Amino acid sequence: MKRLRNRVIGLMLVASAGALLYRFGLTKEARENVKRALTSVKDAYMQIEGLMIDVHGITVAEPILPNRASTLSQWERFGY
C-alpha cells in the first residue's frame, strides 16, 4: 500500500512540475508548438486506429484444400 501511495505522489509531483513548466517555463510560441505536436500525435493515433479496425474487418476467401474438406466432412458426420 505504501508503494502505491508513493507512486501516486510521485505521479502527482511530475504532473504538477510539467504543468508549471508548461505554464511559466515556455514562451507562447513554444506552447503553440507543443499543442501542435500533441495534436499531430493524436491524429496519427486515430489514423492508425482506423486502419487497424479496417484490417480486422477484411476477410480473404481462399479455396478449401482437399485435406481440409475431408476433415470438415468427417466432423459433419460426427455431428459438429
Residue pairs with C-beta under 8 A, 6 or more apart in sequence:
22 31
22 34
26 34
64 72
